[in-house]
Amino acid sequence: MSMAALILWGLALMENELLKTLNEITTGKTFAVGNDLVFVPDFIASFNDLFKKKVYIVGEIVYCEQFDDFLLRYASTWAAKEAVYKAIKQVDPSPLGWKKIEIVRNKIAGEPQVIIHKETFNLKISLTISHDGDYVWAAAFIDTKPTAP
């Protein structure tokens, strides 16, 4: 057997083992989790109008701008969007822009809600956001069992 054939055979075995392991890990999985940690001083240093226009929708901007520490609110919303994005990508590999992920709060310090502006998305998302000192953390949990639209 040639060296090239041995290499191909070895790669085929590895691929088979990876697929087997992936199947074992994902079988019966009914959730996806995403999280994000933002170091607020770095976020503040890099925040600019172009980033704001590319990432945040009007309702999110209105929410953040009502606070004296509005950059902390933008950082919190950014962490939330990142966490949601990471969770969604585990169940849906199709493209998803930042403005398709909307973080809504019905009142100040209220429970954050997630709206996905995508026709085919019908999964329930739970979100938590926390900040302490120089850090903001967000975690998103998706129930991967489809719900009725």
C-alpha positions in Angstrom: 0.0 0.0 0.0 1.4 3.4 -1.0 2.0 6.2 1.5 -0.8 8.3 -0.1 -3.2 5.4 0.3 -2.3 4.9 3.9 -2.8 8.6 4.6 -6.2 8.6 2.9 -7.2 5.4 4.8 -6.1 7.1 8.1 -8.1 10.2 7.3 -11.2 8.2 6.5 -10.9 6.4 9.8 -10.5 9.7 11.6 -13.5 11.2 9.8 -15.6 8.2 10.7 -14.6 8.4 14.4 -15.3 12.2 14.4 -18.8 11.6 12.9 -19.4 8.9 15.5 -18.4 11.1 18.4 -20.4 14.0 17.0 -23.5 11.8 16.8 -23.0 10.6 20.4 -22.7 14.1 21.7 -25.7 15.6 19.8 -28.1 12.7 20.0 -31.0 13.7 22.2 -29.7 17.2 22.8 -32.6 19.6 23.1 -30.8 22.8 23.9 -28.0 25.1 22.7 -26.1 27.5 24.9 -24.1 30.6 24.0 -22.3 33.0 26.2 -20.1 36.1 26.0 -17.9 38.1 28.3 -17.1 41.8 27.5 -14.3 43.7 29.2 -16.0 47.1 29.5 -12.9 49.3 29.3 -11.9 47.7 25.9 -15.4 48.0 24.7 -15.6 51.7 25.6 -12.2 52.3 23.9 -13.4 50.7 20.6 -17.0 51.9 20.6 -17.8 54.3 17.7 -20.7 55.5 15.6 -20.0 53.1 12.7 -20.1 50.1 15.1 -23.4 51.5 16.7 -25.0 51.8 13.2 -23.9 48.2 12.2 -25.0 46.4 15.3 -27.9 48.1 17.1 -31.4 48.8 16.0 -33.4 51.9 17.0 -35.1 50.4 20.1 -31.8 49.2 21.5 -30.2 52.6 21.0 -33.2 54.3 22.7 -32.9 51.9 25.6 -29.1 52.4 26.0 -29.1 56.2 25.6 -31.6 56.8 28.5 -28.8 55.9 31.0 -26.0 58.1 32.3 -23.7 55.0 31.9 -25.0 54.4 28.4 -21.8 52.7 27.2 -22.3 50.0 29.9 -25.7 49.4 28.4 -24.3 49.1 24.9 -21.7 46.7 26.2 -24.5 44.6 27.9 -26.6 44.6 24.7 -23.5 43.6 22.7 -22.7 40.7 25.1 -26.3 39.6 24.8 -26.3 39.7 21.0 -23.0 37.7 20.9 -24.4 35.1 23.3 -27.6 34.7 21.3 -25.6 34.5 18.0 -23.3 31.7 19.4 -26.3 29.7 20.6 -28.2 30.1 17.3 -25.2 29.0 15.2 -25.3 25.6 17.0 -28.8 25.0 15.5 -28.9 27.1 12.3 -25.7 27.7 10.3 -27.4 30.2 7.9 -26.2 33.9 7.9 -27.6 36.1 10.6 -26.7 39.8 10.8 -26.4 41.7 14.1 -29.6 43.7 13.5 -31.6 40.5 13.1 -31.0 39.8 16.8 -33.0 42.3 18.9 -32.6 42.6 22.6 -35.7 44.0 24.2 -36.3 45.2 27.7 -39.9 46.2 28.6 -38.7 48.2 31.6 -35.5 49.4 33.1 -33.6 46.5 34.6 -36.4 44.2 33.3 -36.0 40.7 32.0 -34.3 40.8 28.6 -36.2 39.3 25.7 -34.9 38.2 22.3 -36.5 38.8 19.0 -35.0 37.1 16.0 -36.0 38.9 12.8 -35.9 35.9 10.5 -38.9 34.2 9.0 -37.9 30.6 9.6 -36.8 31.0 13.2 -39.3 29.6 15.8 -37.2 28.5 18.7 -37.6 29.8 22.3 -34.6 31.7 23.6 -33.9 32.6 27.3 -31.3 35.2 28.0 -29.6 36.5 31.1 -27.2 39.6 31.3 -25.1 40.6 34.3 -22.4 43.1 34.9 -20.0 43.6 37.8 -17.1 46.0 37.8 -15.3 46.0 34.5 -17.1 43.0 33.0 -20.4 42.2 31.4 -21.5 38.6 30.9 -24.5 37.2 29.0 -25.8 33.7 28.4 -28.4 32.5 26.0 -30.2 29.2 26.1 -32.3 27.9 23.2 -34.8 25.1 23.5 -34.2 23.4 20.2 -37.6 21.7 20.1 -39.5 23.8 17.5 -42.5 25.8 18.8 -45.6 26.7 16.8 -45.1 30.0 14.8 
